[in-house]
């Protein structure tokens, strides 16, 4: 190409004659027929291309589909290794594909040699461009960290509440247990000093073991059934002269005991046809049943605390490698546990998990951030009332995670902008507008997946597609 022809291209208009000579010497004019691939996404980025004539289209692979991102016939448009001045950018290959829509002519410049010449021609511009790129990356990293901290802040109050409930229950049960154990020792001493013989005491201790075991298998009863049984046992206790029957009956019912069990106690304490120490025996066994119930409550509470701590550990991934093969359900369950207090009584949670899904490669802590943003947005959209559905499935060569809500939906004009940084529909101070932007970068840029949204009133679905195999 002549110098005059090169100067007609807007990129080269202000180059010196010497620089244009370099372009002419090192550049090649290449022709491609219509519907021919010029270069493919992911291939080594060897050339900086400039359109001389014809129409060309670029495309990227998103969610398994080839999506056209641009189509142009403007002479002088450049494509391919457009960040050639950054050495590291060439290692990642072409960021998109290019296809000739019509017959095209392109000027191809070898990026290795062009980068050296470009840095020599425009040293200050190269420094400014490098600074801009690195600054953008650093800003994105800081933004991601800030979003994660904001998410943890949102969830910390809920986690504290969730931890406080079982901890308080365990403390109350332990305090009550201390009194019941003391009462049990006192009643046992009174029974030993009373009219019961050795055989009667052995029979009562046998019943004690049986009743203690029965507590763990006590059936769940409705309020009406519980009230009826308590009345029935209260009448029986009163008829047989046992004091404080209204206190004992609820304990026995909660422990799974019925009239037949009380008759067994009476039989064990009858001596020569007379009820001997029936009142003391009943109270001693009531202490046993209540003690076992309190121990079960303490066990359940501490197990709940352990589960919450485990969920927080899984969510934060503090002791895990940043990149690993992960089970996506573990992160989803941990995130939902962290949201326990925010779900509220008005929200119905539906977990539709495909347990046959394989582990996938990824960054679990960053994906947990995505689940947090999507679930938090869904809950905010429903305003405390509705159905939250978290679904996993296999979608061809992708793992699909879908977070759906029954909120009012997202208008079409807003739907186009939800992934833009700093765009938010929340009130001032309620949202940063960075959550979905960070989620997009984690899913698409970090995991080579896809994040999309489908919405209509009463049915909004954010869909995350992640590759099943490790990406380059």
KOLMITOR-636887 format. One record per residue (C-alpha): x, y, z; residue in one letter; residue number from 1. Coordinates in nm, 3 decimals. Example, Ala and Ser with C-alpha at 12.3 -4.5 7.8 and 13.67 -1.06 7.14 Angstrom:
BEGIN
1.230:-0.450:0.780:A:1
1.367:-0.106:0.714:S:2
END
This chain:
BEGIN
0.000:0.000:0.000:X:1
0.119:0.354:-0.069:X:2
0.163:0.618:0.198:X:3
-0.135:0.809:0.067:X:4
-0.354:0.499:0.089:X:5
-0.240:0.435:0.445:X:6
-0.306:0.797:0.545:X:7
-0.669:0.754:0.435:X:8
-0.712:0.512:0.726:X:9
-0.793:0.713:1.040:X:10
-0.550:0.513:1.254:X:11
-0.252:0.613:1.040:X:12
-0.347:0.969:0.935:X:13
-0.094:1.142:1.160:X:14
0.196:0.896:1.130:X:15
0.528:1.015:0.995:X:16
0.664:0.898:0.662:X:17
0.910:0.675:0.844:X:18
0.632:0.514:1.045:X:19
0.420:0.462:0.734:X:20
0.716:0.298:0.566:X:21
0.734:0.055:0.860:X:22
0.362:-0.022:0.827:X:23
0.400:-0.081:0.452:X:24
0.704:-0.301:0.500:X:25
0.565:-0.523:0.778:X:26
0.193:-0.524:0.694:X:27
0.028:-0.769:0.457:X:28
-0.296:-0.717:0.267:X:29
-0.503:-1.035:0.306:X:30
-0.826:-1.120:0.127:X:31
-1.104:-1.347:0.257:X:32
-1.409:-1.475:0.072:X:33
-1.762:-1.425:0.199:X:34
-1.861:-1.636:0.501:X:35
-1.498:-1.720:0.579:X:36
-1.353:-1.722:0.931:X:37
-1.075:-1.467:0.971:X:38
-0.968:-1.573:1.320:X:39
-1.125:-1.775:1.604:X:40
-1.184:-1.692:1.968:X:41
-0.908:-1.831:2.189:X:42
-0.655:-1.878:1.908:X:43
-0.309:-1.724:1.961:X:44
-0.342:-1.350:1.897:X:45
-0.084:-1.302:1.622:X:46
-0.223:-1.012:1.419:X:47
-0.366:-0.663:1.450:X:48
-0.621:-0.638:1.168:X:49
-0.747:-0.324:0.987:X:50
-1.049:-0.342:0.755:X:51
-0.978:-0.210:0.405:X:52
-1.301:-0.312:0.230:X:53
-1.605:-0.535:0.271:X:54
-1.819:-0.621:0.574:X:55
-1.694:-0.814:0.875:X:56
-1.866:-0.945:1.191:X:57
-1.724:-1.033:1.533:X:58
-1.877:-1.281:1.779:X:59
-1.821:-1.432:2.123:X:60
-1.930:-1.759:2.275:X:61
-2.174:-1.692:2.560:X:62
-2.366:-1.966:2.738:X:63
-2.268:-2.216:2.471:X:64
-2.408:-1.998:2.190:X:65
-2.216:-1.791:1.939:X:66
-2.338:-1.433:1.985:X:67
-2.258:-1.166:1.727:X:68
-2.121:-0.859:1.903:X:69
-2.051:-0.627:1.607:X:70
-2.092:-0.599:1.228:X:71
-1.934:-0.319:1.022:X:72
-1.819:-0.210:0.678:X:73
-1.641:0.105:0.800:X:74
-1.299:0.127:0.640:X:75
-1.019:0.157:0.895:X:76
-1.198:-0.034:1.174:X:77
-0.946:-0.240:1.368:X:78
-0.994:-0.579:1.539:X:79
-0.808:-0.885:1.660:X:80
-0.517:-0.826:1.897:X:81
-0.625:-0.472:1.985:X:82
-0.430:-0.474:2.314:X:83
-0.106:-0.579:2.146:X:84
0.092:-0.319:2.345:X:85
0.028:-0.529:2.660:X:86
0.238:-0.845:2.637:X:87
0.018:-1.041:2.877:X:88
-0.293:-0.978:2.665:X:89
-0.144:-1.179:2.378:X:90
-0.109:-1.486:2.597:X:91
-0.488:-1.511:2.634:X:92
-0.549:-1.533:2.258:X:93
-0.817:-1.356:2.058:X:94
-1.106:-1.241:2.279:X:95
-1.359:-1.297:2.000:X:96
-1.402:-1.450:1.655:X:97
-1.421:-1.265:1.325:X:98
-1.603:-1.372:1.008:X:99
-1.612:-1.216:0.664:X:100
-1.975:-1.138:0.582:X:101
-1.882:-1.035:0.226:X:102
-1.554:-1.054:0.041:X:103
-1.312:-0.849:0.251:X:104
-0.961:-0.705:0.234:X:105
-0.769:-0.663:0.558:X:106
-0.434:-0.522:0.656:X:107
-0.258:-0.763:0.891:X:108
0.022:-0.640:1.119:X:109
0.229:-0.891:1.324:X:110
0.166:-0.801:1.687:X:111
0.513:-0.888:1.820:X:112
0.699:-0.652:1.589:X:113
0.419:-0.395:1.592:X:114
0.426:-0.382:1.973:X:115
0.799:-0.303:1.976:X:116
0.758:-0.031:1.714:X:117
0.449:0.112:1.882:X:118
0.625:0.144:2.218:X:119
0.914:0.319:2.046:X:120
0.687:0.557:1.854:X:121
0.452:0.645:2.139:X:122
0.624:0.573:2.474:X:123
0.408:0.808:2.678:X:124
0.085:0.681:2.519:X:125
0.184:0.321:2.595:X:126
0.249:0.410:2.958:X:127
-0.088:0.584:2.980:X:128
-0.269:0.290:2.820:X:129
-0.097:0.040:3.047:X:130
-0.183:0.252:3.349:X:131
-0.545:0.277:3.241:X:132
-0.575:-0.101:3.194:X:133
-0.402:-0.185:3.519:X:134
-0.601:0.082:3.703:X:135
-0.926:-0.060:3.567:X:136
-0.829:-0.409:3.679:X:137
-0.729:-0.285:4.022:X:138
-1.055:-0.093:4.051:X:139
-1.253:-0.401:3.957:X:140
-1.066:-0.605:4.218:X:141
-1.133:-0.346:4.488:X:142
-1.497:-0.324:4.381:X:143
-1.530:-0.702:4.405:X:144
-1.377:-0.705:4.752:X:145
-1.603:-0.421:4.866:X:146
-1.911:-0.598:4.734:X:147
-1.810:-0.911:4.922:X:148
-1.764:-0.715:5.243:X:149
-2.103:-0.551:5.192:X:150
-2.262:-0.891:5.142:X:151
-2.097:-1.026:5.455:X:152
-2.221:-0.720:5.642:X:153
-2.575:-0.787:5.523:X:154
-2.556:-1.146:5.637:X:155
-2.365:-1.098:5.963:X:156
-2.668:-0.964:6.149:X:157
-2.877:-1.258:6.032:X:158
-2.604:-1.505:6.124:X:159
-2.570:-1.347:6.470:X:160
-2.946:-1.383:6.519:X:161
-2.938:-1.742:6.398:X:162
-2.650:-1.825:6.636:X:163
-2.807:-1.641:6.929:X:164
-3.130:-1.843:6.923:X:165
-2.980:-2.192:6.973:X:166
-2.715:-2.055:7.209:X:167
-2.983:-1.895:7.429:X:168
-3.193:-2.214:7.414:X:169
-2.895:-2.425:7.521:X:170
-2.818:-2.187:7.808:X:171
-3.181:-2.194:7.930:X:172
-3.194:-2.571:7.906:X:173
-2.865:-2.610:8.094:X:174
-2.989:-2.383:8.375:X:175
-3.318:-2.575:8.404:X:176
-3.133:-2.905:8.384:X:177
-2.930:-2.816:8.690:X:178
-3.249:-2.774:8.895:X:179
-3.405:-3.095:8.761:X:180
-3.098:-3.304:8.838:X:181
-3.094:-3.168:9.193:X:182
-3.465:-3.252:9.227:X:183
-3.409:-3.601:9.091:X:184
-3.138:-3.671:9.351:X:185
-3.368:-3.544:9.626:X:186
-3.663:-3.759:9.518:X:187
-3.445:-4.067:9.478:X:188
-3.319:-4.026:9.833:X:189
-3.679:-3.998:9.960:X:190
-3.780:-4.311:9.767:X:191
-3.487:-4.504:9.908:X:192
-3.590:-4.408:10.263:X:193
-3.960:-4.487:10.201:X:194
-4.169:-4.800:10.188:X:195
-4.039:-4.936:9.857:X:196
-3.842:-5.257:9.866:X:197
-3.552:-5.362:9.646:X:198
-3.772:-5.516:9.375:X:199
-3.987:-5.205:9.352:X:200
-3.681:-4.981:9.316:X:201
-3.538:-5.208:9.047:X:202
-3.871:-5.196:8.860:X:203
-3.876:-4.816:8.881:X:204
-3.518:-4.784:8.753:X:205
-3.612:-5.009:8.463:X:206
-3.906:-4.782:8.385:X:207
-3.673:-4.486:8.415:X:208
-3.449:-4.622:8.138:X:209
-3.751:-4.703:7.921:X:210
-3.903:-4.357:7.964:X:211
-3.570:-4.187:7.894:X:212
-3.539:-4.376:7.565:X:213
-3.900:-4.295:7.479:X:214
-3.828:-3.919:7.487:X:215
-3.615:-3.937:7.171:X:216
-3.893:-4.107:6.974:X:217
-4.183:-3.901:7.108:X:218
-4.427:-3.829:6.822:X:219
-4.515:-3.477:6.709:X:220
-4.874:-3.400:6.813:X:221
-5.116:-3.128:6.713:X:222
-5.213:-2.867:6.970:X:223
-5.559:-3.024:7.009:X:224
-5.422:-3.378:7.054:X:225
-5.165:-3.253:7.307:X:226
-5.432:-3.071:7.509:X:227
-5.661:-3.377:7.514:X:228
-5.380:-3.606:7.632:X:229
-5.272:-3.361:7.901:X:230
-5.630:-3.348:8.034:X:231
-5.648:-3.726:8.032:X:232
-5.324:-3.771:8.225:X:233
-5.413:-3.489:8.466:X:234
-5.741:-3.664:8.555:X:235
-5.561:-3.994:8.612:X:236
-5.297:-3.836:8.838:X:237
-5.561:-3.653:9.041:X:238
-5.770:-3.971:9.077:X:239
-5.465:-4.150:9.224:X:240
-5.371:-3.875:9.469:X:241
-5.064:-3.741:9.290:X:242
-5.016:-3.371:9.368:X:243
-4.927:-3.107:9.108:X:244
-5.083:-3.315:8.829:X:245
-5.119:-3.007:8.602:X:246
-4.737:-2.970:8.611:X:247
-4.657:-3.338:8.559:X:248
-4.903:-3.416:8.279:X:249
-4.741:-3.187:8.014:X:250
-4.399:-3.338:8.094:X:251
-4.527:-3.693:8.046:X:252
-4.713:-3.608:7.724:X:253
-4.407:-3.435:7.576:X:254
-4.202:-3.742:7.665:X:255
-4.438:-3.974:7.478:X:256
-4.598:-4.134:7.791:X:257
-4.959:-4.243:7.807:X:258
-5.205:-4.384:8.068:X:259
-5.065:-4.735:8.022:X:260
-4.720:-4.612:8.126:X:261
-4.859:-4.447:8.440:X:262
-5.036:-4.770:8.524:X:263
-4.701:-4.944:8.497:X:264
-4.552:-4.706:8.752:X:265
-4.844:-4.764:8.984:X:266
-4.802:-5.141:8.955:X:267
-4.433:-5.115:9.043:X:268
-4.506:-4.914:9.359:X:269
-4.804:-5.116:9.490:X:270
-4.725:-5.313:9.803:X:271
-4.994:-5.543:9.943:X:272
-5.258:-5.369:9.731:X:273
-5.160:-5.022:9.856:X:274
-4.999:-4.746:9.646:X:275
-4.666:-4.690:9.824:X:276
-4.481:-4.369:9.737:X:277
-4.671:-4.329:9.406:X:278
-4.649:-3.949:9.435:X:279
-4.270:-3.954:9.486:X:280
-4.217:-4.211:9.215:X:281
-4.417:-4.007:8.964:X:282
-4.220:-3.693:9.040:X:283
-3.888:-3.879:9.021:X:284
-3.979:-4.021:8.680:X:285
-4.105:-3.679:8.567:X:286
-3.764:-3.537:8.653:X:287
-3.608:-3.815:8.444:X:288
-3.828:-3.744:8.143:X:289
-3.776:-3.370:8.166:X:290
-3.400:-3.410:8.213:X:291
-3.379:-3.621:7.899:X:292
-3.586:-3.365:7.709:X:293
-3.354:-3.087:7.822:X:294
-3.050:-3.288:7.717:X:295
-3.206:-3.340:7.376:X:296
-3.273:-2.966:7.350:X:297
-2.911:-2.887:7.437:X:298
-2.789:-3.142:7.180:X:299
-3.017:-2.999:6.912:X:300
-2.911:-2.642:6.992:X:301
-2.539:-2.715:6.988:X:302
-2.579:-2.914:6.667:X:303
-2.753:-2.614:6.515:X:304
-2.466:-2.389:6.622:X:305
-2.216:-2.632:6.472:X:306
-2.413:-2.638:6.145:X:307
-2.424:-2.258:6.132:X:308
-2.052:-2.227:6.195:X:309
-1.992:-2.490:5.927:X:310
-2.213:-2.298:5.685:X:311
-2.029:-1.972:5.758:X:312
-1.698:-2.151:5.706:X:313
-1.822:-2.298:5.377:X:314
-1.952:-1.958:5.269:X:315
-1.632:-1.768:5.344:X:316
-1.400:-2.045:5.213:X:317
-1.133:-1.912:5.450:X:318
-0.952:-2.245:5.478:X:319
-0.997:-2.358:5.117:X:320
-0.791:-2.319:4.804:X:321
-0.925:-2.030:4.593:X:322
-0.960:-2.252:4.283:X:323
-1.089:-2.606:4.322:X:324
-1.335:-2.863:4.198:X:325
-1.652:-2.779:4.385:X:326
-2.001:-2.908:4.457:X:327
-2.224:-2.613:4.371:X:328
-2.494:-2.733:4.615:X:329
-2.263:-2.684:4.914:X:330
-2.221:-2.316:4.835:X:331
-2.592:-2.268:4.768:X:332
-2.693:-2.437:5.095:X:333
-2.436:-2.236:5.292:X:334
-2.560:-1.911:5.137:X:335
-2.923:-1.998:5.215:X:336
-2.828:-2.072:5.577:X:337
-2.666:-1.730:5.598:X:338
-2.993:-1.581:5.473:X:339
-3.197:-1.770:5.734:X:340
-3.313:-1.465:5.927:X:341
-3.394:-1.265:5.611:X:342
-3.618:-1.528:5.457:X:343
-3.895:-1.456:5.708:X:344
-4.230:-1.627:5.749:X:345
-4.377:-1.469:5.438:X:346
-4.121:-1.623:5.202:X:347
-4.154:-1.984:5.087:X:348
-3.819:-2.141:4.994:X:349
-3.816:-2.407:4.724:X:350
-3.489:-2.598:4.667:X:351
-3.503:-2.791:4.341:X:352
-3.157:-2.946:4.330:X:353
-3.033:-3.204:4.079:X:354
-2.813:-3.417:4.303:X:355
-2.664:-3.604:4.006:X:356
-2.469:-3.299:3.892:X:357
-2.090:-3.344:3.891:X:358
-1.836:-3.122:4.061:X:359
-1.714:-2.833:3.848:X:360
-1.393:-2.625:3.844:X:361
-1.420:-2.278:3.989:X:362
-1.370:-2.027:4.266:X:363
-1.628:-2.121:4.534:X:364
-1.589:-1.804:4.745:X:365
-1.657:-1.587:4.440:X:366
-1.954:-1.800:4.332:X:367
-2.096:-1.771:4.685:X:368
-2.082:-1.396:4.628:X:369
-2.290:-1.443:4.312:X:370
-2.550:-1.656:4.496:X:371
-2.564:-1.387:4.769:X:372
-2.630:-1.107:4.521:X:373
-2.897:-1.298:4.329:X:374
-3.081:-1.421:4.640:X:375
-3.063:-1.080:4.809:X:376
-3.207:-0.912:4.499:X:377
-3.485:-1.172:4.477:X:378
-3.583:-1.119:4.841:X:379
-3.577:-0.741:4.797:X:380
-3.797:-0.768:4.487:X:381
-4.060:-0.972:4.675:X:382
-4.069:-0.736:4.972:X:383
-4.091:-1.016:5.229:X:384
-4.376:-1.212:5.065:X:385
-4.354:-1.468:4.787:X:386
-4.173:-1.781:4.672:X:387
-3.796:-1.802:4.630:X:388
-3.687:-2.092:4.410:X:389
-3.327:-2.205:4.380:X:390
-3.287:-2.466:4.108:X:391
-2.991:-2.658:3.966:X:392
-2.987:-2.867:3.651:X:393
-2.769:-2.976:3.364:X:394
-2.809:-2.774:3.043:X:395
-2.617:-2.965:2.775:X:396
-2.248:-2.897:2.853:X:397
-2.332:-2.645:3.125:X:398
-2.435:-2.654:3.488:X:399
-2.736:-2.429:3.538:X:400
-2.815:-2.246:3.861:X:401
-3.141:-2.053:3.857:X:402
-3.265:-1.810:4.123:X:403
-3.631:-1.722:4.071:X:404
-3.873:-1.498:4.258:X:405
-4.242:-1.410:4.236:X:406
-4.189:-1.035:4.258:X:407
-4.331:-0.771:4.021:X:408
-4.072:-0.843:3.752:X:409
-3.819:-0.624:3.570:X:410
-3.935:-0.388:3.297:X:411
-3.785:-0.447:2.950:X:412
-3.600:-0.113:2.941:X:413
-3.446:-0.179:3.282:X:414
-3.366:-0.542:3.201:X:415
-3.114:-0.423:2.941:X:416
-2.921:-0.230:3.206:X:417
-2.926:-0.454:3.515:X:418
-2.568:-0.572:3.460:X:419
-2.429:-0.219:3.419:X:420
-2.205:-0.099:3.703:X:421
-2.368:0.145:3.948:X:422
-2.714:0.092:3.797:X:423
-2.973:0.017:4.068:X:424
-3.347:0.042:4.116:X:425
-3.314:0.040:4.495:X:426
-3.352:0.351:4.706:X:427
-3.064:0.571:4.814:X:428
-2.847:0.386:5.065:X:429
-3.009:0.050:4.990:X:430
-2.793:-0.064:4.699:X:431
-2.461:0.015:4.533:X:432
-2.553:-0.095:4.181:X:433
-2.243:-0.316:4.177:X:434
-2.386:-0.652:4.280:X:435
-2.492:-0.774:3.935:X:436
-2.189:-0.614:3.770:X:437
-1.961:-0.809:4.004:X:438
-2.171:-1.123:3.950:X:439
-2.139:-1.083:3.573:X:440
-1.762:-1.052:3.591:X:441
-1.731:-1.352:3.825:X:442
-1.949:-1.575:3.605:X:443
-1.852:-1.458:3.255:X:444
-1.494:-1.335:3.287:X:445
-1.372:-1.548:3.575:X:446
-1.553:-1.876:3.501:X:447
-1.615:-1.841:3.124:X:448
-1.987:-1.892:3.187:X:449
-2.302:-1.692:3.121:X:450
-2.539:-1.485:3.335:X:451
-2.880:-1.392:3.196:X:452
-3.222:-1.283:3.317:X:453
-3.577:-1.361:3.208:X:454
-3.858:-1.167:3.367:X:455
-4.231:-1.114:3.365:X:456
-4.463:-1.014:3.650:X:457
-4.460:-1.292:3.909:X:458
-4.171:-1.479:3.751:X:459
-3.818:-1.337:3.739:X:460
-3.534:-1.582:3.680:X:461
-3.162:-1.513:3.690:X:462
-2.978:-1.799:3.522:X:463
-2.612:-1.879:3.577:X:464
-2.446:-2.125:3.339:X:465
-2.106:-2.263:3.435:X:466
-1.883:-2.492:3.227:X:467
-1.850:-2.852:3.343:X:468
-1.487:-2.874:3.234:X:469
-1.183:-2.664:3.316:X:470
-1.139:-2.373:3.075:X:471
-0.803:-2.240:2.949:X:472
END
